[in-house]
Amino acid sequence: DQMMKDSGYGATMGEQVGNMGAMAGDRAALEAQADEQNRILSIGEKAKITIKGKTDLGKKVAGNDTYLLELEVTPDGGKAYTVKKEEIIPSQVISGYADGTTMDGRIDPADKNKVAFGDKPFK
């Protein structure tokens, strides 16, 4: 019950049943983000991605905050450029997204503004 309350769905079974639509929407949003990241990690070109800044958008998805990340993307052997990316980030891992943090990433070859953190697919 506490987990459901923390996720914004209510403390009682009645509140949770009333929020089934929100739960389904949140699940769809989380799955869509994971699918898109996995797609980019599957086909993308290697890069280093540095977090330059982030803004909390004030939106919650399954109790997780949504941020607009400002990223400096440096393709392997290429010139750095800046992109903005909306990302759902659980509070348990937000410290890993500190400004100045550089991570491995991949760039969508069809759209250099679409990037994903990581070096290989996870699905």
BELFEN-V629878 format. One record per pair of residues at least 4 apart in sequence whose ideal C-beta (glycine too) atoms are under 8 Angstrom apart, sorted by the first residue. I is the first residue (numbers start at 1). J is the second residue. D is the distance in whole Angstrom. If there is no record, write none. Layout:
# BELFEN-V629878
I:J:D
I:J:D
This chain:
# BELFEN-V629878
1:5:6
1:11:6
1:12:8
2:6:6
2:11:8
3:7:6
4:9:5
4:10:7
4:11:7
4:16:5
5:9:7
5:10:6
5:11:4
6:63:5
7:26:8
7:62:5
7:63:4
8:19:8
8:22:8
8:60:6
8:62:8
8:63:6
9:15:7
9:16:5
9:19:4
9:22:7
9:23:6
10:14:8
10:15:2
10:16:5
10:18:7
10:19:6
11:15:6
12:16:7
13:17:6
14:18:6
15:19:6
16:20:8
16:23:8
19:23:6
20:24:6
21:25:6
22:26:6
23:27:6
23:62:8
24:28:6
25:29:6
26:30:6
26:61:5
26:62:4
27:31:6
27:62:7
28:32:6
29:33:7
29:61:5
29:62:8
29:88:7
30:34:6
30:61:6
30:62:6
30:88:6
31:35:6
32:36:6
33:37:6
33:87:7
33:88:6
34:38:6
34:122:8
34:123:7
35:39:6
35:123:8
36:40:7
36:114:8
36:116:7
37:41:6
37:116:4
37:117:7
37:118:7
37:122:8
38:42:6
38:116:8
38:121:5
38:122:6
38:123:5
39:43:7
39:108:8
40:44:5
40:106:5
40:107:7
40:108:5
40:114:6
40:115:7
40:116:4
41:106:5
41:116:5
41:118:5
41:119:7
41:120:6
41:121:5
41:122:7
42:121:5
43:106:8
43:108:7
43:109:6
44:105:8
44:106:3
44:107:5
44:108:6
44:109:7
44:115:8
44:116:7
45:75:6
45:76:7
45:106:6
45:107:5
45:109:6
46:75:7
46:76:5
46:104:7
46:105:8
46:106:6
46:107:8
46:119:7
47:73:5
47:74:6
47:75:5
47:76:6
47:78:8
47:104:8
47:105:5
47:106:6
47:107:5
47:115:7
48:73:8
48:74:5
48:102:6
48:103:7
48:104:7
48:105:7
49:71:5
49:72:7
49:73:5
49:74:8
49:102:7
49:103:5
49:104:8
49:105:4
49:115:6
49:117:6
50:71:7
50:72:4
50:74:8
50:100:7
50:101:7
50:102:4
50:103:8
51:69:6
51:70:8
51:71:6
51:97:6
51:98:7
51:99:6
51:100:7
51:101:5
51:102:8
51:103:8
52:70:4
52:71:6
52:72:5
52:82:7
52:99:7
53:69:8
53:70:4
53:99:6
54:67:5
54:68:7
54:69:5
54:70:7
54:97:6
54:99:7
55:67:6
55:68:5
56:65:6
56:66:8
56:67:6
57:65:8
57:66:5
57:67:6
57:68:6
57:86:7
58:66:8
59:65:8
59:66:4
60:64:7
60:65:6
60:66:7
61:66:6
61:88:5
62:88:8
64:88:5
64:89:6
64:90:5
64:91:7
65:88:8
65:89:6
65:91:7
65:94:7
66:86:6
66:87:7
66:88:5
66:89:8
67:86:7
67:87:6
67:89:6
67:97:7
68:84:6
68:85:7
68:86:6
69:84:7
69:85:5
69:86:8
69:87:6
69:97:7
70:82:7
70:83:8
70:84:6
71:82:7
71:83:5
71:84:7
71:85:6
71:115:7
72:80:5
72:81:7
72:82:6
73:80:7
73:81:6
73:82:7
73:83:6
73:105:7
73:107:6
73:112:8
73:115:6
74:78:7
74:79:8
74:80:4
75:79:8
75:107:6
75:112:8
81:112:7
83:112:8
83:113:5
83:115:6
85:115:6
89:93:6
89:94:5
89:97:6
90:94:7
93:97:7
96:101:7
97:101:6
103:117:5
103:118:8
104:117:7
104:118:6
104:119:4
105:115:5
105:116:6
105:117:5
105:118:7
105:119:8
106:115:7
106:116:5
106:118:7
106:119:7
107:112:6
107:114:7
107:115:5
108:112:7
108:113:8
108:114:4
108:115:7
110:114:8
118:122:7
